[in-house]
Amino acid sequence: MARKVKRIGTSAGSDMITHTSYDYYSQTPGDYSIDNYYLRELQDKIDADWDLQPNRVKIEFETGKLTNVWDLIEVLFTTVKSDKGKPIAEDHIKFVFRDIQEDRFSIGSKFRFNRDFFLNTKQTKDRDIWLVTNMDYTSMTKSVVTTRCNGYLGNIYKDEQGITRYHYEPAILADELTDTSLFYNSVVVSAKARLMVTTQYNDFTAKYHLNQRFILGPTYRNEQGKLTGQVYKIDAISDYYSDSTYDPRNVGLMKIVFEVTEVSPYDDFETRIAYQEDSEMIISDSAVKDVEDILSDDIIYTLKFKKPEVISDKLLSTKVTFVPVVYDSNGKEYPDLAKYIVTDCKLENLPSRVPFSNYVGFEQGYDNETNEYFFTLQRKRLYLNGRLEVTCTIPAEKSPSGEKISLSFDMNVREQEV
């Protein structure tokens, strides 16, 4: 049971009772309560000395998984040392927080900063992402150990409309390959090597699956001038280390074992998106030329669809209305540009003598009441020689960026209706 100590005597040579701060704050409850005298005094000391610390820096932290909302926090950064006191590489940094009861961070939390800590001098894509890989719960002061993400995993996903989008997940790539060897048979010699990768466990990484392919490492131009590199596929996934006994999804970090695999002619090394065997509807955005455009902070103008709510990759006999609109990368809509949108449709491998309208019904127009451009598509009969290619375009002279804005996708027109 906690006790409150009070001075009841007098100091030597004095008739007056002398009281100190210890008399008032000496109640010491357990469980790291801030009412604990020692913790209160420690917090006061940290606050008093904070502005005098030479290793005090401001860095950014993500307020929640996949929110992409970043806030500033001031921390002390120190070198991580081994049990023998030897400093570890600078890819590992320990952050000490001012608040000794800091509880906003856990394993897998993301921090972002430059090596020079100048937050306003470089674009977001030039700031390194750091993942919390260890935490100190037992010390009186709260701190975390972070590891620098030295790469990223690029993949595509379908948004709520069914449109394929790009996602790039920061990752910690091991500094060496394991299980490297060569396999021989009568036909070919094949290489085998494995790579351990650590990422944050979130709604994107939770969908990674065995044999999914990713482009890792640098790219280069081959003798034909084509961009190429190395491709890996997932061989094993460890996502079961939960921070809670009864919550299997409370996972901070997941580890992925990659195995080197062959390069496919369909791998896109410009956007660093590897080809997958499962069929996806790809939305090709003219504003996205390579991965640098996707990760850039520059304002990018692009076309998106207000309607339909979900875009299927199959065109059936039911008429579908599409309403494309112009947005910038900050989410601002430009309705005045809708009247400049033009849509073009064509069927792959359609003979020139065969009318397009024999297979697909296509109409476009402008609604003066809603100030919206629209077009409709409807399949009239099955077409087996290819897919329907649709391209929406705003010419460069009407674009706020001075460059053509276009969006293209393709649809399957040979599916039987149930």
TIKEVO-345994 format. One record per residue: x, y, z of N, C-alpha, C in turn. Coordinates in steps of 0.2 Angstrom, whole numbers, padded with zeros to 4 digits, always signed. Layout:
N
XYZXYZXYZ
...
END
This chain:
418
+0004-0006+0000+0000+0000+0000+0004+0006+0000
+0003+0011-0004+0007+0017-0005+0006+0021+0001
+0011+0025+0003+0011+0029+0009+0013+0036+0007
+0011+0041+0010+0013+0048+0009+0017+0050+0015
+0024+0052+0014+0029+0054+0019+0028+0061+0020
+0028+0063+0027+0027+0070+0029+0033+0071+0034
+0036+0077+0034+0041+0079+0039+0037+0082+0045
+0038+0078+0050+0035+0080+0057+0039+0083+0062
+0046+0083+0060+0051+0086+0065+0053+0093+0063
+0058+0095+0067+0061+0102+0065+0068+0101+0063
+0070+0105+0059+0077+0105+0058+0082+0107+0064
+0088+0105+0064+0092+0106+0069+0093+0113+0070
+0093+0116+0076+0094+0123+0077+0089+0128+0075
+0083+0125+0073+0077+0129+0071+0071+0127+0074
+0066+0132+0075+0060+0130+0078+0055+0130+0073
+0056+0131+0067+0051+0130+0061+0052+0124+0058
+0046+0121+0055+0045+0115+0051+0047+0117+0044
+0052+0113+0042+0054+0114+0035+0051+0109+0030
+0047+0112+0025+0044+0107+0020+0048+0108+0013
+0048+0102+0010+0051+0102+0003+0046+0099-0001
+0048+0099-0008+0043+0096-0013+0043+0089-0012
+0048+0086-0009+0047+0078-0007+0041+0077-0002
+0040+0082+0002+0034+0081+0007+0028+0081+0004
+0027+0084-0002+0020+0084-0005+0020+0079-0011
+0025+0077-0014+0025+0072-0020+0027+0065-0018
+0028+0064-0012+0031+0057-0011+0027+0051-0011
+0020+0052-0012+0016+0047-0013+0018+0043-0019
+0019+0036-0019+0022+0032-0024+0017+0027-0026
+0012+0028-0030+0008+0022-0033+0012+0018-0038
+0010+0012-0039+0013+0008-0044+0011+0009-0051
+0012+0004-0055+0010+0004-0062+0012+0010-0066
+0018+0013-0065+0021+0018-0069+0016+0024-0069
+0012+0026-0064+0008+0031-0063+0012+0038-0063
+0009+0043-0067+0013+0049-0067+0013+0053-0060
+0008+0050-0055+0008+0053-0049+0013+0050-0044
+0017+0045-0047+0023+0043-0044+0028+0048-0043
+0030+0049-0037+0035+0055-0036+0041+0055-0040
+0044+0049-0041+0050+0048-0045+0049+0050-0052
+0043+0047-0055+0042+0048-0062+0040+0056-0063
+0037+0059-0058+0035+0066-0059+0041+0070-0059
+0046+0068-0055+0052+0072-0054+0056+0071-0061
+0056+0065-0063+0060+0063-0069+0057+0067-0075
+0050+0068-0076+0047+0071-0081+0049+0079-0081
+0049+0081-0075+0051+0088-0074+0058+0090-0076
+0062+0085-0074+0070+0086-0076+0070+0085-0084
+0067+0081-0087+0067+0080-0094+0065+0087-0097
+0059+0089-0095+0057+0095-0098+0062+0101-0097
+0065+0102-0091+0069+0107-0090+0076+0107-0094
+0078+0101-0096+0084+0100-0099+0083+0099-0107
+0077+0098-0109+0076+0096-0116+0079+0101-0121
+0078+0108-0120+0080+0112-0125+0088+0113-0125
+0091+0110-0120+0099+0110-0120+0102+0103-0123
+0097+0099-0125+0100+0093-0128+0103+0094-0135
+0109+0092-0137+0112+0093-0144+0109+0089-0149
+0106+0083-0147+0104+0078-0152+0096+0078-0153
+0093+0084-0152+0086+0085-0153+0084+0087-0160
+0080+0083-0163+0078+0084-0170+0070+0083-0170
+0067+0086-0176+0060+0086-0177+0060+0081-0183
+0056+0076-0183+0054+0071-0188+0047+0070-0189
+0045+0067-0194+0038+0066-0195+0036+0058-0193
+0030+0058-0191+0027+0051-0190+0020+0050-0193
+0019+0044-0195+0012+0043-0198+0007+0042-0193
+0002+0046-0193-0003+0046-0188-0007+0039-0187
-0007+0035-0192-0011+0029-0192-0009+0025-0198
-0010+0019-0198-0008+0014-0204-0012+0016-0210
-0008+0018-0215-0010+0019-0222-0015+0025-0222
-0014+0030-0217-0018+0036-0217-0014+0041-0222
-0008+0040-0223-0003+0045-0226-0004+0052-0224
-0006+0052-0217-0006+0059-0214+0000+0059-0209
+0004+0064-0210+0010+0064-0206+0010+0070-0201
+0013+0069-0195+0013+0075-0190+0020+0075-0188
+0022+0081-0185+0029+0082-0182+0030+0080-0175
+0035+0077-0173+0037+0076-0166+0044+0077-0165
+0046+0080-0159+0053+0081-0158+0056+0076-0153
+0061+0073-0155+0064+0067-0152+0072+0068-0151
+0074+0064-0146+0082+0064-0146+0084+0057-0150
+0089+0058-0154+0091+0052-0158+0098+0050-0155
+0099+0043-0155+0105+0041-0152+0107+0035-0156
+0113+0033-0156+0116+0027-0159+0114+0021-0156
+0112+0016-0159+0110+0009-0156+0117+0005-0156
+0118+0003-0150+0124-0001-0148+0122-0008-0146
+0127-0012-0148+0127-0020-0146+0128-0021-0139
+0127-0027-0137+0128-0029-0129+0135-0027-0127
+0140-0027-0132+0147-0025-0130+0148-0018-0130
+0143-0014-0132+0144-0006-0132+0146-0004-0139
+0147-0008-0144+0149-0007-0151+0143-0004-0155
+0144+0002-0158+0139+0005-0162+0137+0001-0168
+0130+0001-0169+0128-0003-0175+0127+0002-0181
+0127-0001-0187+0126+0004-0193+0121+0009-0192
+0122+0014-0196+0117+0020-0195+0110+0018-0198
+0109+0013-0201+0103+0011-0203+0098+0009-0197
+0101+0009-0191+0097+0008-0185+0098+0014-0181
+0092+0017-0179+0093+0023-0174+0088+0023-0169
+0090+0025-0163+0085+0025-0157+0082+0032-0156
+0076+0032-0155+0073+0038-0153+0070+0038-0146
+0072+0043-0142+0070+0044-0135+0065+0050-0135
+0059+0049-0132+0053+0054-0132+0054+0058-0126
+0051+0064-0127+0051+0069-0122+0046+0066-0116
+0040+0064-0118+0035+0062-0114+0037+0055-0112
+0038+0054-0105+0040+0047-0103+0034+0042-0103
+0028+0044-0104+0022+0040-0105+0020+0040-0112
+0024+0041-0117+0022+0041-0124+0019+0034-0126
+0013+0034-0129+0010+0028-0131+0007+0028-0138
+0009+0032-0142+0006+0033-0149+0010+0028-0154
+0015+0025-0152+0019+0021-0156+0020+0014-0154
+0020+0009-0159+0021+0002-0158+0025-0001-0163
+0027-0007-0163+0030-0011-0168+0027-0010-0175
+0031-0008-0180+0028-0006-0186+0026+0001-0188
+0026+0005-0183+0025+0012-0184+0030+0015-0189
+0028+0020-0193+0032+0023-0198+0034+0030-0196
+0041+0032-0197+0044+0038-0196+0047+0040-0203
+0047+0047-0204+0050+0049-0210+0054+0055-0209
+0060+0055-0212+0065+0061-0212+0071+0060-0216
+0074+0066-0218+0080+0066-0221+0086+0065-0217
+0092+0063-0220+0098+0062-0215+0100+0069-0212
+0098+0074-0216+0100+0081-0214+0095+0084-0210
+0089+0081-0209+0083+0083-0205+0080+0090-0208
+0081+0092-0214+0078+0098-0216+0072+0095-0220
+0066+0097-0216+0060+0094-0219+0057+0097-0225
+0059+0104-0226+0056+0108-0231+0060+0109-0237
+0065+0105-0238+0070+0107-0243+0070+0101-0249
+0067+0096-0247+0066+0090-0252+0059+0088-0253
+0058+0084-0258+0051+0081-0259+0050+0075-0255
+0044+0073-0254+0043+0067-0250+0046+0061-0252
+0047+0060-0258+0050+0054-0261+0058+0054-0259
+0060+0060-0257+0067+0060-0255+0069+0059-0248
+0063+0058-0244+0064+0057-0237+0063+0049-0235
+0068+0047-0231+0068+0040-0230+0062+0038-0225
+0060+0032-0226+0055+0029-0221+0058+0024-0216
+0057+0025-0210+0060+0021-0205+0054+0017-0201
+0055+0011-0200+0050+0007-0196+0052+0005-0189
+0048+0006-0185+0049+0004-0178+0050-0004-0177
+0056-0006-0176+0058-0013-0175+0059-0016-0168
+0059-0011-0163+0060-0013-0156+0058-0008-0152
+0055-0010-0146+0053-0004-0141+0055-0006-0134
+0056-0001-0130+0058-0001-0123+0052+0000-0119
+0049-0005-0116+0043-0004-0111+0045-0003-0104
+0051-0005-0102+0053-0006-0095+0057+0000-0092
+0060+0004-0097+0064+0010-0094+0059+0015-0092
+0062+0020-0088+0058+0025-0085+0056+0030-0091
+0061+0031-0096+0059+0035-0102+0057+0030-0108
+0053+0033-0112+0050+0029-0117+0055+0030-0124
+0057+0024-0127+0061+0025-0133+0059+0019-0138
+0061+0020-0144+0060+0015-0149+0066+0014-0153
+0067+0008-0156+0073+0007-0161+0070+0007-0168
+0072+0011-0172+0070+0011-0179+0075+0008-0184
+0072+0006-0190+0077+0003-0195+0075+0006-0202
+0080+0009-0205+0078+0012-0212+0076+0007-0217
+0071+0009-0221+0068+0006-0226+0073+0007-0232
+0076+0002-0235+0081+0003-0240+0078+0001-0247
+0072+0000-0247+0069-0002-0254+0061-0002-0253
+0057-0004-0258+0050-0004-0258+0048-0009-0262
+0041-0011-0261+0038-0016-0265+0032-0013-0269
+0032-0014-0275+0027-0011-0279+0022-0016-0282
+0016-0015-0281+0011-0019-0284+0005-0015-0286
+0000-0018-0289-0006-0015-0291-0012-0018-0287
-0017-0014-0286-0023-0016-0282-0029-0013-0285
-0035-0016-0283-0041-0013-0286-0044-0008-0281
-0046-0002-0283-0049+0002-0278-0057+0001-0277
-0061+0005-0274-0068+0004-0273-0072+0004-0279
-0069+0007-0285-0072+0007-0291-0070+0001-0295
-0066-0003-0293-0063-0009-0297-0058-0007-0302
-0055-0001-0301-0050+0002-0305-0043+0000-0302
-0038-0002-0306-0032-0004-0304-0028+0002-0303
-0025+0002-0296-0020+0008-0294-0014+0005-0292
-0009+0010-0292-0002+0008-0289-0001+0009-0282
+0002+0004-0279+0004+0005-0272+0012+0003-0271
+0015+0007-0267+0022+0006-0266+0023+0006-0258
+0025+0000-0256+0026-0001-0248+0033-0001-0247
+0035+0004-0242+0042+0004-0240+0044-0003-0236
+0050-0005-0237+0052-0012-0235+0060-0011-0233
+0061-0016-0228+0068-0017-0226+0071-0023-0229
+0076-0022-0234+0078-0028-0237+0085-0030-0234
+0086-0036-0233+0092-0039-0230+0098-0037-0234
+0103-0036-0231+0109-0034-0234+0113-0039-0238
+0110-0046-0238+0114-0051-0241+0109-0056-0243
+0110-0060-0248+0106-0066-0251+0108-0072-0247
+0103-0077-0246+0105-0083-0242+0103-0089-0247
+0105-0095-0245+0104-0101-0249+0106-0100-0257
+0111-0096-0258+0113-0095-0265+0116-0102-0268
+0114-0104-0274+0117-0110-0277+0114-0110-0284
+0117-0115-0288+0115-0116-0295+0113-0123-0295
+0107-0124-0299+0104-0131-0300+0105-0132-0308
+0108-0139-0308+0109-0141-0315+0105-0147-0317
+0103-0146-0324+0099-0152-0327+0102-0153-0334
+0099-0157-0338+0101-0158-0344+0099-0153-0349
+0095-0148-0347+0093-0143-0351+0096-0136-0350
+0096-0134-0343+0097-0127-0341+0100-0127-0335
+0104-0122-0333+0107-0121-0327+0103-0115-0324
+0100-0116-0318+0096-0110-0315+0099-0108-0308
+0098-0102-0307+0101-0099-0300+0096-0100-0295
+0098-0100-0289+0093-0100-0283+0096-0096-0278
+0092-0091-0275+0094-0087-0270+0088-0084-0266
+0089-0083-0260+0083-0080-0256+0085-0074-0253
+0080-0070-0252+0081-0063-0249+0075-0062-0243
+0077-0060-0237+0072-0058-0232+0070-0051-0232
+0064-0050-0232+0061-0043-0233+0056-0042-0227
+0057-0036-0224+0052-0034-0218+0048-0028-0220
+0042-0029-0219+0037-0023-0220+0032-0022-0215
+0029-0016-0215+0023-0015-0210+0017-0020-0212
+0014-0023-0207+0008-0027-0209+0002-0022-0209
-0001-0021-0215-0007-0017-0216-0011-0020-0221
-0016-0016-0223-0022-0019-0227-0019-0021-0234
-0013-0018-0236-0010-0020-0243-0006-0026-0242
-0001-0026-0237+0003-0031-0236+0000-0037-0234
-0006-0037-0231-0009-0043-0229-0012-0047-0234
-0012-0044-0240-0015-0047-0246-0009-0050-0250
-0003-0049-0248+0002-0053-0252+0001-0060-0252
+0003-0064-0257+0002-0071-0257+0008-0075-0260
+0009-0081-0259+0014-0085-0262+0014-0085-0269
+0020-0084-0272+0022-0084-0279+0020-0077-0282
+0018-0072-0278+0017-0065-0281+0024-0062-0282
+0025-0059-0288+0031-0057-0291+0032-0049-0289
+0038-0047-0288+0040-0040-0286+0047-0039-0290
+0048-0033-0291+0054-0030-0294+0058-0027-0288
+0064-0030-0287+0068-0027-0282+0075-0025-0285
+0078-0020-0281+0085-0018-0283+0085-0013-0289
+0091-0012-0292+0091-0007-0297+0089-0009-0304
+0087-0005-0308+0086-0007-0315+0091-0004-0320
+0092-0006-0326+0097-0004-0331+0094-0005-0338
+0098-0002-0342+0096-0003-0349+0100-0009-0352
+0097-0013-0356+0101-0019-0359+0103-0017-0366
+0106-0021-0369+0109-0020-0376+0104-0017-0381
+0098-0019-0380+0093-0017-0384+0090-0010-0382
+0092-0008-0377+0090-0001-0374+0083-0002-0370
+0081-0008-0368+0075-0009-0364+0077-0009-0357
+0073-0006-0353+0074-0006-0346+0073-0013-0343
+0077-0015-0338+0077-0022-0335+0080-0022-0329
+0079-0028-0325+0082-0028-0318+0081-0035-0316
+0080-0036-0309+0079-0043-0306+0072-0043-0303
+0069-0049-0304+0062-0050-0301+0063-0056-0296
+0059-0055-0291+0058-0060-0286+0051-0062-0285
+0050-0068-0282+0043-0071-0280+0043-0073-0273
+0037-0072-0270+0037-0074-0263+0037-0081-0262
+0041-0083-0258+0042-0091-0256+0039-0092-0249
+0039-0088-0245+0036-0089-0238+0034-0082-0235
+0029-0082-0230+0027-0076-0227+0026-0078-0220
+0029-0073-0215+0028-0074-0208+0024-0068-0206
+0018-0069-0204+0013-0063-0202+0009-0065-0196
+0012-0070-0192+0008-0072-0186+0011-0070-0180
+0016-0065-0180+0018-0063-0173+0014-0057-0171
+0009-0059-0167+0004-0054-0165+0007-0050-0158
+0005-0044-0157+0006-0041-0151+0001-0042-0146
-0004-0046-0147-0009-0047-0143-0011-0055-0143
-0012-0058-0137-0013-0065-0137-0019-0067-0141
-0025-0063-0140-0031-0065-0143-0033-0061-0149
-0028-0057-0152-0030-0054-0158-0025-0055-0164
-0026-0060-0168-0021-0062-0173-0019-0057-0178
-0024-0052-0179-0022-0046-0184-0018-0040-0181
-0017-0041-0174-0013-0035-0171-0006-0037-0172
-0004-0036-0179+0003-0038-0181+0006-0031-0183
+0012-0030-0180+0016-0024-0182+0020-0025-0188
+0024-0030-0189+0029-0031-0194+0028-0038-0197
+0029-0039-0203+0028-0046-0206+0035-0047-0210
+0037-0053-0210+0043-0055-0214+0041-0059-0220
+0045-0057-0226+0043-0061-0232+0050-0064-0235
+0050-0070-0236+0055-0073-0240+0054-0073-0247
+0059-0070-0251+0058-0070-0258+0064-0074-0261
+0062-0077-0267+0066-0081-0271+0067-0078-0278
+0073-0078-0280+0074-0075-0287+0071-0079-0292
+0068-0076-0297+0064-0079-0302+0066-0076-0309
+0063-0079-0314+0065-0076-0321+0061-0070-0323
+0064-0066-0327+0061-0060-0329+0056-0061-0335
+0050-0058-0334+0045-0059-0339+0045-0053-0344
+0043-0054-0350+0043-0048-0355+0037-0043-0353
+0033-0045-0349+0027-0041-0347+0029-0037-0341
+0034-0038-0338+0036-0034-0332+0037-0027-0334
+0035-0022-0330+0035-0015-0331+0040-0012-0327
+0046-0011-0329+0052-0009-0325+0052-0001-0325
+0048+0002-0329+0047+0009-0328+0043+0011-0321
+0038+0008-0320+0034+0008-0314+0035+0003-0309
+0040-0001-0310+0042-0006-0306+0037-0011-0303
+0032-0012-0308+0027-0017-0307+0028-0023-0310
+0029-0029-0307+0030-0035-0310+0023-0038-0312
+0024-0042-0318+0018-0045-0321+0015-0051-0316
+0009-0051-0315+0006-0057-0312+0001-0061-0316
+0001-0067-0315-0003-0072-0319-0011-0070-0319
-0013-0068-0313-0020-0067-0312-0022-0061-0316
-0028-0061-0320-0030-0055-0324-0032-0049-0320
-0030-0043-0322-0032-0037-0319-0033-0032-0324
-0038-0028-0323-0040-0022-0327-0035-0016-0326
-0031-0015-0330-0026-0009-0329-0028-0003-0332
-0028+0002-0327-0030+0009-0330-0023+0013-0331
-0022+0014-0337-0016+0018-0339-0017+0025-0339
-0013+0028-0335-0013+0036-0334-0007+0039-0337
-0009+0044-0341-0004+0047-0345+0001+0051-0340
-0002+0053-0334+0003+0057-0330+0008+0053-0326
+0007+0046-0327+0011+0042-0323+0016+0039-0329
+0022+0041-0329+0027+0039-0334+0032+0033-0331
+0033+0035-0324+0038+0030-0321+0036+0031-0313
+0040+0027-0309+0039+0027-0302+0040+0034-0299
+0045+0038-0302+0046+0044-0299+0040+0049-0300
+0036+0048-0305+0030+0052-0305+0025+0051-0300
+0025+0044-0298+0020+0042-0294+0021+0044-0287
+0028+0044-0285+0030+0046-0278+0032+0053-0277
+0031+0057-0283+0033+0064-0283+0027+0068-0279
+0030+0074-0276+0025+0079-0273+0022+0084-0278
+0025+0084-0284+0022+0089-0289+0015+0087-0290
+0011+0093-0292+0004+0092-0293+0003+0088-0300
-0001+0083-0300-0002+0079-0306-0010+0079-0307
-0011+0081-0314-0018+0081-0316-0020+0074-0319
-0026+0071-0317-0027+0065-0320-0035+0064-0320
-0037+0060-0324-0044+0058-0325-0046+0052-0321
-0052+0053-0318-0055+0048-0314-0062+0048-0315
-0066+0042-0313-0073+0041-0314-0077+0043-0308
-0082+0047-0309-0087+0048-0304-0092+0042-0305
-0094+0040-0311-0098+0034-0312-0095+0030-0317
-0096+0023-0316-0100+0020-0311-0097+0019-0305
-0100+0017-0300-0097+0016-0293-0092+0010-0293
-0093+0005-0297-0089+0000-0298-0088-0002-0306
-0082-0002-0308-0081-0003-0315-0079-0010-0316
-0082-0014-0320-0081-0021-0321-0076-0021-0327
-0072-0027-0327-0068-0028-0333-0071-0032-0338
-0078-0033-0337-0082-0036-0342-0087-0032-0345
-0088-0031-0351-0093-0027-0354-0099-0032-0357
-0105-0031-0354-0110-0036-0355-0116-0032-0359
-0122-0035-0360-0127-0032-0364-0130-0026-0361
-0129-0025-0354-0132-0020-0351-0128-0013-0352
-0132-0008-0354-0128-0001-0355-0125+0001-0349
-0119+0004-0349-0115+0006-0343-0114+0014-0345
-0115+0018-0340-0113+0025-0341-0107+0027-0337
-0102+0030-0341-0096+0032-0338-0096+0040-0337
-0094+0043-0332-0093+0050-0331-0086+0052-0328
-0081+0053-0333-0075+0055-0331-0074+0062-0329
-0070+0064-0324-0069+0070-0322-0061+0071-0321
-0059+0078-0320-0052+0079-0319-0051+0081-0312
-0046+0078-0309-0044+0079-0302-0036+0080-0302
-0034+0084-0297-0027+0085-0296-0025+0080-0290
-0018+0080-0289-0016+0075-0284-0017+0077-0277
-0020+0083-0276-0023+0085-0270-0030+0084-0269
-0033+0081-0274-0040+0079-0273-0045+0084-0276
-0043+0090-0278-0047+0095-0281-0050+0093-0288
-0056+0094-0289-0060+0093-0295-0060+0099-0299
-0059+0098-0306-0060+0103-0311-0065+0102-0316
-0072+0104-0314-0077+0102-0318-0078+0106-0324
-0074+0112-0325-0074+0116-0331-0071+0112-0337
-0066+0108-0335-0063+0104-0340-0066+0098-0343
-0072+0097-0340-0076+0091-0343-0078+0091-0350
-0080+0098-0352-0082+0099-0359-0077+0097-0364
-0070+0097-0362-0065+0096-0367-0063+0088-0367
-0066+0084-0364-0065+0077-0364-0067+0074-0370
-0063+0069-0373-0065+0066-0379-0063+0058-0378
-0068+0054-0380-0067+0047-0379-0066+0043-0385
-0062+0038-0386-0061+0034-0392-0061+0027-0390
-0064+0023-0394-0065+0016-0392-0063+0012-0398
-0060+0006-0397-0058+0002-0403-0057-0005-0400
-0059-0010-0405-0058-0017-0403-0051-0020-0406
-0048-0024-0402-0041-0027-0404-0043-0031-0410
-0038-0031-0415-0038-0035-0421-0045-0035-0425
-0049-0030-0424-0055-0029-0428-0053-0027-0436
-0055-0031-0440-0054-0030-0447-0056-0023-0449
-0053-0019-0454-0055-0012-0455-0062-0012-0459
-0063-0018-0462-0070-0018-0466-0076-0019-0462
-0075-0021-0455-0080-0023-0451-0082-0017-0446
-0088-0015-0446-0090-0009-0442-0089-0011-0435
-0087-0006-0431-0086-0006-0424-0093-0007-0420
-0098-0004-0423-0105-0004-0420-0108-0011-0421
-0105-0015-0425-0108-0022-0425-0107-0026-0418
-0102-0024-0414-0101-0027-0408-0102-0023-0402
-0101-0016-0402-0101-0012-0396-0105-0006-0398
-0110-0004-0393-0113+0002-0394-0110+0007-0390
-0108+0013-0393-0105+0018-0390-0108+0025-0391
-0109+0029-0386-0112+0036-0387-0108+0040-0382
-0107+0047-0384-0104+0051-0379-0108+0058-0380
-0108+0062-0374-0111+0068-0374-0109+0073-0368
-0113+0078-0368-0112+0083-0362-0118+0085-0359
-0119+0084-0353-0125+0086-0349-0125+0093-0347
-0128+0098-0350-0128+0105-0348-0131+0106-0341
-0135+0102-0339-0138+0103-0332-0133+0102-0327
-0130+0096-0327-0125+0094-0322-0118+0096-0324
-0117+0099-0330-0110+0101-0332-0105+0095-0332
-0108+0089-0334-0104+0083-0334-0103+0080-0341
-0097+0078-0343-0097+0074-0349-0098+0067-0347
-0101+0063-0352-0102+0056-0351-0102+0052-0357
-0101+0046-0357-0101+0041-0363-0104+0034-0360
-0107+0031-0365-0110+0025-0363-0107+0019-0367
-0107+0013-0365-0104+0007-0368-0109+0001-0367
-0110-0002-0372-0115-0008-0372-0113-0013-0377
-0112-0020-0375-0110-0025-0380-0116-0027-0383
-0115-0028-0390-0121-0030-0394-0120-0038-0396
-0114-0040-0396-0113-0047-0398-0106-0049-0395
-0104-0055-0394-0098-0057-0392-0092-0056-0397
-0086-0054-0395-0081-0053-0399-0075-0057-0396
-0072-0061-0400-0067-0066-0398-0060-0065-0400
-0059-0059-0404-0052-0058-0406-0048-0053-0402
-0051-0051-0397-0047-0046-0392-0051-0043-0387
-0049-0038-0384-0052-0034-0379-0054-0027-0382
-0059-0024-0378-0061-0017-0380-0056-0012-0377
-0053-0008-0380-0049-0003-0378-0052+0004-0378
-0052+0007-0372-0056+0014-0371-0051+0019-0369
-0051+0025-0372-0046+0030-0370-0050+0037-0370
-0049+0040-0364-0052+0047-0363-0046+0052-0363
-0047+0057-0366-0041+0062-0367-0044+0069-0367
-0039+0073-0364-0040+0081-0364-0034+0083-0368
-0034+0087-0373-0029+0089-0377-0024+0094-0373
-0018+0094-0375-0013+0098-0371-0015+0106-0371
-0018+0108-0376-0019+0116-0376-0025+0117-0371
-0029+0112-0369-0034+0113-0364-0032+0111-0357
-0027+0108-0356-0024+0105-0350-0021+0111-0345
-0023+0111-0339-0019+0116-0334-0012+0115-0334
-0009+0109-0335-0002+0107-0335+0001+0109-0341
-0003+0110-0347+0000+0111-0353+0002+0104-0357
+0001+0099-0354+0002+0092-0357-0004+0088-0357
-0005+0084-0362-0011+0080-0363-0012+0076-0357
-0019+0075-0355-0021+0071-0350-0025+0065-0353
-0023+0059-0352-0027+0054-0354-0027+0048-0349
-0033+0044-0350-0034+0038-0346-0036+0033-0350
-0034+0027-0350-0036+0021-0354-0036+0015-0350
-0041+0011-0353-0042+0004-0350-0045+0000-0355
-0045-0007-0353-0048-0011-0358-0053-0016-0355
-0058-0019-0358-0063-0023-0356-0064-0029-0360
-0066-0034-0356-0067-0041-0360-0074-0041-0363
-0075-0042-0369-0081-0042-0372-0083-0049-0375
-0080-0055-0372-0082-0061-0374-0084-0066-0369
-0086-0063-0363-0089-0067-0358-0096-0069-0359
-0098-0075-0358-0105-0077-0359-0109-0074-0353
-0115-0072-0354-0119-0070-0349-0123-0076-0346
-0124-0075-0339-0128-0081-0336-0135-0079-0336
END
